């Protein structure tokens, strides 16, 4: 912050602020409040359109969001990017109880996992963020533990490789929304 402040006005933004509030803050900082309000109105209209479709497709089933850091690091996410703001926030879908407790209710946004506990963390639908570019972590998504998960057996695993799946800015959120809706509402 100190070095950047010498180059240009610099503002630190707390991570995890609700998306509408954060966007309005950016709108105020940049003198673009009207554009921020317009984006929020358009976003709310999209959520209102898609939420009933997603709720109908998913019903009472659970959704998990996973990511790996390497072959030794495996994580479940709540509302810490990776579509969580949409899946759990906007659409109000259910996480498995252990993810709800450790990643969402804790306020942390994520939980580090051990492979042995994977079945407890695995929802009926699984989203995987592969943004790290470290393919050594892919071994988590292979083998008998993984293969026996209901989401895997029912073809309800959706992998998004782009870095944009990690963030919660408007451009990333719109791409995440499309991916989440398309994945959950596709007909098989």
C-alpha positions in Angstrom: 0.0 0.0 0.0 2.7 2.4 1.0 4.6 1.9 -2.3 1.5 2.2 -4.4 0.4 5.3 -2.6 3.4 7.1 -3.9 2.4 6.4 -7.5 -1.4 7.1 -7.3 -4.2 7.5 -4.8 -4.7 4.1 -3.3 -7.6 2.6 -1.4 -7.6 -0.8 0.4 -10.9 -2.7 0.0 -11.9 -5.3 2.5 -12.6 -8.7 0.9 -16.0 -10.2 1.6 -18.2 -7.1 1.5 -21.6 -7.9 0.0 -21.4 -7.5 -3.7 -24.0 -4.7 -4.1 -22.4 -2.7 -1.3 -19.0 -3.1 -2.7 -20.1 -2.1 -6.2 -21.8 1.0 -4.8 -18.6 1.9 -2.9 -16.6 1.6 -6.1 -19.3 3.7 -7.9 -18.9 6.4 -5.2 -15.1 6.3 -5.3 -15.0 6.7 -9.1 -17.9 9.1 -9.6 -20.0 6.3 -11.3 -22.8 5.8 -8.9 -25.4 5.7 -11.6 -23.6 3.0 -13.6 -23.2 1.0 -10.4 -27.0 1.3 -9.7 -27.8 0.3 -13.3 -25.5 -2.8 -13.0 -27.2 -3.8 -9.7 -30.6 -3.4 -11.2 -29.7 -5.5 -14.2 -28.1 -8.1 -11.9 -31.2 -8.3 -9.7 -33.3 -8.8 -12.8 -31.1 -11.7 -13.9 -31.2 -13.3 -10.4 -35.0 -13.0 -10.3 -35.2 -14.7 -13.7 -32.7 -17.5 -13.1 -33.3 -18.3 -9.4 -36.6 -20.2 -9.9 -35.1 -22.2 -12.7 -32.1 -23.2 -10.6 -34.2 -23.9 -7.5 -36.4 -26.2 -9.6 -33.4 -28.0 -11.1 -31.6 -28.5 -7.8 -34.4 -28.7 -5.3 -33.3 -29.6 -1.8 -30.0 -31.1 -2.9 -26.6 -29.8 -1.8 -23.9 -28.0 -3.7 -20.1 -28.0 -3.0 -17.4 -25.8 -4.4 -13.8 -27.3 -4.4 -10.4 -26.1 -5.4 -6.9 -27.5 -5.0 -3.7 -25.6 -4.3 -1.5 -28.6 -5.0 -1.6 -32.4 -4.6 -1.5 -31.8 -0.8 -3.9 -28.9 -0.5 -7.7 -29.3 -1.0 -10.3 -26.8 -0.1 -14.1 -26.4 0.1 -15.5 -22.9 -0.4 -18.5 -20.9 0.9 -18.8 -17.3 -0.3 -15.2 -16.7 -1.1 -15.5 -16.3 -4.9 -15.7 -19.4 -7.1 -19.4 -18.9 -7.6 -20.2 -19.1 -3.9 -21.7 -15.6 -3.8 -24.2 -16.8 -6.4 -24.7 -20.4 -5.4 -25.1 -19.9 -1.7 -25.9 -16.1 -1.6 -28.1 -15.2 -4.6 -29.7 -18.6 -5.2 -29.7 -19.7 -1.5 -28.7 -23.2 -2.4 -27.7 -25.6 0.4 -24.1 -26.6 1.2 -23.4 -29.9 2.9 -23.6 -29.3 6.7 -19.8 -29.5 7.2 -19.2 -26.8 4.6 -22.0 -24.7 6.0 -20.4 -24.9 9.4 -16.7 -24.6 8.5 -16.7 -22.4 5.5 -19.9 -20.3 5.6 -21.1 -19.9 9.2 -17.5 -19.5 10.4 -17.2 -16.4 8.3 -13.9 -17.7 7.0 -15.2 -18.4 3.5 -13.2 -21.6 3.0 -12.1 -24.8 4.8 -9.0 -26.9 4.2 -9.9 -30.6 3.7 -8.3 -34.0 4.0 -9.1 -36.5 1.3 -10.5 -39.0 3.8 -13.3 -36.5 4.6 -14.2 -35.8 1.0 -17.5 -37.8 1.1 -18.7 -35.5 4.0 -17.9 -32.4 2.0 -19.2 -33.6 -1.3 -22.6 -32.2 -2.3 -25.0 -33.6 -4.8 -23.6 -31.1 -7.2 -19.9 -30.2 -7.2 -18.2 -27.2 -8.8 -14.4 -27.3 -9.2 -12.3 -24.2 -9.7 -9.0 -25.1 -11.4 -7.6 -21.6 -11.4 -4.2 -22.3 -9.8 -2.8 -23.9 -13.0 -1.2 -26.5 -10.7 -2.4 -29.8 -12.2 -0.7 -31.8 -9.4 -3.9 -31.2 -7.4 -6.0 -33.0 -9.9 -5.1 -36.3 -8.3 -7.8 -35.4 -5.7 -10.4 -35.8 -8.4 -9.3 -39.4 -9.2 -9.5 -42.8 -7.5 -12.1 -44.8 -5.6 -13.1 -42.1 -3.1 -13.8 -39.6 -5.8 -15.4 -42.1 -8.2 -17.9 -43.3 -5.6 -19.3 -39.8 -4.8 -22.9 -39.5 -5.9 -22.2 -36.2 -7.8 -19.5 -38.0 -9.8 -21.7 -41.0 -10.6 -24.6 -38.7 -11.6 -22.5 -36.5 -13.8 -23.1 -33.5 -11.6 -19.5 -32.2 -11.5 -18.7 -28.9 -13.2 -15.2 -27.6 -13.7 -14.3 -24.0 -14.5 -10.7 -23.4 -15.4 -10.7 -19.6 -15.7 -9.2 -17.2 -13.2 -12.3 -15.2 -13.4 -14.2 -17.9 -11.6 -12.2 -16.9 -8.4 -13.2 -13.3 -8.1 -16.3 -11.3 -7.3 -16.1 -8.3 -9.6 -19.0 -7.6 -12.0 -17.3 -9.1 -15.0 -16.4 -12.3 -13.1 -19.8 -12.5 -11.5 -21.6 -12.4 -14.8 -19.4 -15.2 -16.2 -19.9 -17.2 -13.0 -23.7 -16.7 -13.2 -23.8 -18.0 -16.8 -21.6 -21.0 -15.9 -23.6 -21.8 -12.7 -27.0 -21.5 -14.4 -26.0 -23.4 -17.5 -24.4 -26.2 -15.4 -27.3 -26.6 -13.0 -30.2 -26.3 -15.5 -28.8 -28.3 -18.3 -31.0 -31.2 -19.4 -29.4 -34.6 -19.5 
